[in-house]
Amino acid sequence: MLTEGRVFMKVGVLGTGNMGKALISGLLNSYGKKISIVAYDRYSAATENLPEDVAVLPPESWFSGTEAPDAVIVAVKPADIAAALEPLSKLISKPQTLWISIAAGVSIASLAKSLPLNSRICRVMPNMPALIGEGVSAYALNSDSLANDSKLVEDILKACGKVVQVSEKLMNAVTGLSGSGPAYVFLFIEALIEGGITVGLSYAVARECAVQTVLGAAKMMELTGDNPNILKSKVMSPAGTTSAGLLALEKNAFKHAVISAVTDATKRAEQLGA
């Protein structure tokens, strides 16, 4: 584990698709020579163009030496979990690795079926902006995890953005909010752009204004720590343009629609994970 007194952490990445590559890139950017990364993907093309500091080796070899990886990030598709993990479980006699799965909807109980008894398991729900280092990842640990596993997980996941810990029963709620949330924001930005075009702006100007408005508003909320209602009131003036715009949003049940999107997406996540 990466602590002040140790300059080495070994991480295995099983699956080098978009998220696997994003984590590898983030870890190398964050820790450089302080971390050793070994990776594998059953599709050889997926391991092409990985940084030269990453060793591409079959996962069977990861556990053949004296030191197994501190953590293995399981970044394969949910349907491929069992096939990817079961061969490894036969090679491991004493669990010493933390298994971190980013497979959407795959429960800790399901992961445990493909791993040695008493394995330390972490389930993670990242979101799309993790691909550019601006994501938020929620994680839950199983009861076999060690006290310092939270730090190990956060050391790894913060390479791609913010990190929060939740109980596993709340992972579907995280999926409905931050997992699906980028799509809601993209839809809102799309609507802002089209609104700007409708009132006479060019697409280029409308896009620039819409994107920076969302970025700036989010950054202001992050930096001030203020409740969004307080910040909203600071933009408004009596009988002004903002009041007219907000009234139009409320007439069309904007807030209700967003809340419904989160709750319906959460329910769908529960159905898919059943």
N, C-alpha and C positions, 0 to 999 in steps of 0.2 A: 504494500500500500504506500502511496505517496505521502510521506510525512516529512517534517523538516529534517529529521535525522537520516533519511534514506533517499537515495537518488535513483532508485530503480523500481519500476513496476512493470510487470509483464501482463499484457492483455491480448487475448485471442479474439479475433473477429470472424465469426462463422456466417458468411454471407456478405458479399461486397457489392450489393446493389447501391442505390442512391443513399439510403440511410447509413449503411455500413461504411461507405466511402466518406460520408459527411463526418461520422464519428472519428474515423481514422485521421482525416485532415484536421479536425478540431483538436484531437489529442496531440498530434505532432506540433501544431501551432502553439498549443498551451504549454507543453512539457519538453519538447525537443528531445535531447539525449537522455532525459530523465525517465523515459518510457521505452519499453521494448514491445513492438507489436508484431504479432504473427497472424496471418489471415488465410482464409480458404473460401473458395466458392466452387460448387460442382460444375459451374460453367466457366471454363478457363478464360473466356473473353472478358468476364467480369473482373478478373484480377489484373488485366492489362492496364498499364498506365498508373498503377499504384506507386506511391512514393518509393524511392529506392531504399529507404530506411525500413520498409515493411518486408518481413520475410513471408514468402508464400509457400506454405507447407501443408501437407494433409493433416487434418486434426488428430489423426491417430498418433502422430509423432509429437504432438504438443505435451503428451502425458508420459512419454517414454523416458524422459530424463529425470534428474533429481528434483527439479523444480517445475511444478505445473504452473499454468497461468494463475495470477492472482484473481483474474476475472475473465470469463468468456462471454462476449456479447453475441447473443443469438439473433441474427438479423436476417433470418430466412422467412419466407412466406409462411403464414399460419398452417397451411396444408402440408408443408414440408418439415414441420417441427419434429415429428416422431422419426421420420427417416433420417434426419440429420443427427439426432441425439442418441438414438438407441444403440448404434454401433459404438459410440464413445462410452456409454454407460457400462459396457462390458469390459472396458479397459481400465476402469477406475475402481480400485479396491477400497480406497479411503478418500472420501470427499474432502478436498482441500481448496476447491475453486468456487468462487461465487458466480453463479449463472445468471446473467442479465438478459432477459428476453424483451425485445421490442416488437414482438409479433402481436398485432392488434387482436384483442378478443380472446387470447389464449390464457386461461386461468393458471394460477400457480399450481392448483391440483392437477391440471392436465400436464403441465411441464414436469411435475414430480413423477408422473408415470413413466417418463422416458429417461429419468436420471437415477443415479444410485440412491439408496435409502439415506435419509437424513441430509440430503444435499441442501446447500444454502442457495436460495432462489430469490431473484428479484424480478418483478414484472414492471415494465415501463410503458407509459403512453407518451411518446414524443409527438410533436406536430411538425407540419411542413416547413415552417421557417427555420427549423434546426438545420436544414440544408445550407443555410447561409449564416449559421452561427447565432441566430436570433430566435431560437425556438423556446418552448417551455416544455419540460418533461416532468411528468408526475410518476412516482414510483412507489411500490409497495413491496415489503420484504416478508418472507415466510418465517415461521416460528423457529426454524433451525438456524437462521442467520445470526451472526455474531454482533456484539454491541457496536463494533467499529465498522460494520459493513455499510452503514449509512454514509459514513465519510468516504469510503471507497466508491460507492455508487455516485455520490455527488462530485467527487474528484473527476470521475469519468464523464458524467452527463453535462457538467457545467462547461465542458469544451464546446457544446453546441447551443448554449443559452442558459436560461434560468431553470432551476430545479425545485420541485416541491415534493414533500412526502405525504402520502395519504394512506388510509386503510384500503385494502383491496376492494372492499364493497363499494368504494367511491370511484373506482376506475371507470365505470361506465359514465358517471357524471362528468368526469374529466374529459372523456371521449366526446360527449355531447357539447361541452363548452370549448376547450382549447384544441381538442383533436379535430373537430369539424369547424371550429371557429374561424380559421383563416378564410374558408369559403364564404362565410357570412360577411366578413370584412371586404373581400373582393367584390361581392355583390353590392355592398354599400358604396364602394368606390366607383363601381360601374354606374350606379344610379346617380352619384354626384356628377360624374363626367357627362352623362346624358342630360342631366338637368342643366348643366352649364351650356351644353350645345343648344339646348332648347331655347335658352334666353340669349343666344347670339355669340357665345364664345367658340373659337376654333377648337377642334379636338385636342390639339397639342397644348393649348393654354388651359383648357378644362382639365386635362389629365394632370398637368403639372400642379395646378391649384388643388385638385382633389387629393392627390397622393401626399403632397406636403402638408395639407390640412390635417389629414389623418395621422401622419407621422408626428407633426408638431403637437397635436392635441394629446396623443398617447404619451409623448415624452414629457409634456407639461404635467400630466397626471402622475407619471412616475416620479418626477423630480420634486413636485410639491407635496405629494402624499395626500392631497386634498380629496375629499369625497367628490365624485363627478357632479353631484347636484350643486355643490358650491361653485365649482368651476363653470358650470353651465350658467349659473346666475350672474357670473361676472361678465359673460358675453352679452347678456340681455340688457336692454334699456326699455323703459316704459313705452309701450305702443310702437316699438321699433321693428326693424327687419327680422331680427332673430326671433322675437316673440311671434311674428307672423309665420315664420318657417316652422317653429316648434309646434304651433297650433295645428298646422297642416299635417305634421307627422302624427300628432296625437289623434286627429280626426281619422287618420288612416290606420290607427292601432299599431303604430311602429313599435313601441316598447313591447306590447303584447305579442307581436309577431316574432320578435327576437327571443323573448322568453319561451314561446312555444317551440321555436327552432331548437333551442337547447334541450328542452324537456322531451320533445319527440325524437331527437337524435339519441338522447340517453336511453329512451325506451327501445329504440331500434338496436342499440348496442347490447342491451340486455337480451333481446331476442336472438341476436347473432351468437352471443356467448352461451346461450342455454344448451 
